[in-house]
Amino acid sequence: MARLLRVHVTVFAVFLSVYSPVNGISNIFKSFSPLFDLTLSSNDTSTNTVNVTVRQDVREICIPPLLLHGSVDPLKSQYKSQDVIRIICKDGYELENPESSLLYCSQKGLWKVFTLGDSIYIPLPRCIVKERCPPLPKLIQGGMQIQDGGVGAVTSELSSTRAIYQCWYGLELEPPESEIRYCVRGKWTGENPSCVRASCPRPPTVTGGFFIARGVVNSVYVTGAAAKYYCDEGHRQKGPPLLTCSGKEWTPKDLPACVPIESSANEYYTPKRIIPCFTKRHGRSLEIPDEKNS
C-alpha cells in the first residue's frame, strides 16, 4: 500500500519522520539557507524504498546583517533583492574592510559588496576599534600641521592621519624624509624630525680676486649669507658680483670671475676706487676698477 506525504515549510532546517510499512519510521534531517520555501513529497512505490524529493524556491529576501559597534541604514526587518544598505560604525570604530560600507541584497538572498559585483565575495563587515597613534612632540623652530584629524597639538590621531612639518626660514628639516609622516596601525612612519640651520658650502674662489662674506654663523654659511666678490689690480670683474646662500646652494648659478685687463696704446687702466678688506688680508688696501669704466 502506497502512502503520500507532502509538507510545505519555511525554515532554517528540516527534520522529518517518514513512515514506511516495511522500514517503519525513517528520520531525515536537512539544513538550508534561511528564508527558503521547501516542498517535500514522499511516495512509497515499493515495499522497501521511500523516495523524498525537495523543491527549493528562493524568496530573494535578505535579513539585516548582525553588526556589533555599528548600525545599518536604512534598518528594516527584511530587504528585497537589489536593496542597498550602508554600514555605519560607532564613534571610535571603523570598518575592517572599507570596501564593505555599501551592500546590496543579491538574488540568492545573500549580501554582496555593492562596488565589486556579484562574482566577488567579501566577508560581511565588522566594526573594529580605530588604531590611534601617540601624540607627536613639538617641533622646535618650526611648525606641524595635522591633516584628516585637526590642526595643532592633538592628543591622539586616527589611522590614515598625516602630519606635515615645516621649519622656519633659514632652517631645514632633518631628516628630510620626515617632512610628511603617516599614522599607520597605531604608529607614526619616519623619525621625529628637528630643524637645523640650512647651510651652503664655502663660496667658490676666483683667480685674480677675493670675496667678503656676510651672514656667517660660527664659520657656517647659513641660508641668507652673501659673498661679495672683488678683483685684484689689473683685473676686471665678469659675471655676478654677489652670491647668496639659498637652499644649500649659491645663487645665481653663474659664477663670478676676474679677468686680466689688456693694455694698449689707446687704453690704460686707472683705479677709481679703494676699499679696505677686513679678512685674512687685514691691513691691505685693494684697488679695483670702477665698474662703469671696466
Beta strands, then each sheet from edge to edge (+ up, - down):
strand 1: 4-20
strand 2: 24-43
strand 3: 51-58
strand 4: 61-62
strand 5: 70-73
strand 6: 79-80
strand 7: 84-89
strand 8: 93-95
strand 9: 102-105
strand 10: 111-113
strand 11: 127-129
strand 12: 142-147
strand 13: 162-167
strand 14: 171-174
strand 15: 180-184
strand 16: 187-188
strand 17: 194-197
strand 18: 199-200
strand 19: 209-217
strand 20: 220-231
strand 21: 235-238
strand 22: 242-246
strand 23: 249-251
strand 24: 257-260
strand 25: 273-276
strand 26: 285-288
sheet 1: 1+ 2- 3+
sheet 2: 4+ 6-
sheet 3: 5+ 7- 9+ 10-
sheet 4: 8+ 11-
sheet 5: 12+ 13- 15+ 16-
sheet 6: 14+ 17-
sheet 7: 18+ 20- 19+
sheet 8: 18+ 20- 22+ 23-
sheet 9: 21+ 24-
sheet 10: 25+ 26-
end
